[in-house]
Amino acid sequence: MQNSYLSTLSSFTTPLVNISTAIEVPGFPATSRHITRMEEAELDAVLQGLGVAPTINSVAAKRRQLRGFIGLAELPESA
């Protein structure tokens, strides 16, 4: 997966698509940094668009869940 090769917060992600519709998930984060700025509703929408049930925990947990699902390292080096 392309996203697993990102090394900085400013590296562009490769958008993923909804498995049912084959359409790019709306609101998919453009960069790793974008995930750190996403609010809970945005995270929920993207996770659901990817077919993933959002965790019921904190926003930080949802950010970790999204990063892991799209193949990003836990903490990339800053740009």
C-alpha positions in Angstrom: 0.0 0.0 0.0 1.4 3.4 -1.0 0.5 5.1 2.2 2.8 2.9 4.2 5.8 4.6 2.5 5.0 8.1 3.7 7.7 9.5 5.9 6.5 13.0 6.8 3.4 14.7 8.0 3.3 16.7 4.8 3.5 13.7 2.4 0.4 13.3 0.3 -1.7 10.2 0.9 -3.1 7.9 -1.8 -6.9 8.2 -1.4 -8.8 5.0 -0.8 -12.2 4.1 -2.3 -15.4 2.7 -0.8 -15.3 -1.1 -1.4 -19.0 -1.1 -2.3 -19.1 1.8 -4.7 -15.5 2.0 -5.9 -15.8 5.8 -5.4 -13.1 7.8 -3.6 -14.2 8.3 0.0 -15.3 11.9 0.5 -13.2 13.9 3.0 -10.3 11.4 2.7 -7.3 13.2 4.3 -4.9 14.7 1.8 -1.8 14.4 4.1 -0.9 12.6 7.3 -1.0 16.1 9.0 -4.6 16.4 7.9 -5.6 13.5 10.1 -4.2 15.3 13.1 -6.6 18.1 12.5 -9.7 16.1 11.7 -12.7 16.4 14.0 -14.7 13.5 15.3 -17.5 13.8 12.7 -15.0 13.9 9.9 -13.2 10.9 11.2 -16.4 9.0 11.6 -17.5 9.8 8.1 -14.2 8.7 6.5 -14.0 5.5 8.6 -17.6 4.6 7.6 -16.9 5.4 4.0 -14.1 2.9 4.2 -16.4 0.3 5.6 -14.9 0.5 9.1 -16.9 0.8 12.3 -15.5 3.8 14.1 -14.2 3.1 17.6 -16.4 4.5 20.3 -13.4 5.8 22.2 -11.7 9.2 22.0 -11.0 11.3 18.9 -7.3 10.4 19.4 -8.3 6.7 19.2 -10.2 7.3 16.0 -7.2 9.1 14.5 -5.1 6.1 15.3 -7.7 3.8 13.9 -7.8 5.7 10.6 -4.0 5.9 10.4 -3.7 2.2 10.9 -6.4 1.3 8.4 -5.0 3.3 5.6 -1.5 2.0 6.2 0.2 5.0 7.9 2.9 4.6 10.5 1.9 5.6 14.0 4.1 8.7 14.2 5.8 9.9 11.0 8.7 12.3 11.3 7.6 15.9 11.1 8.3 17.8 7.9 
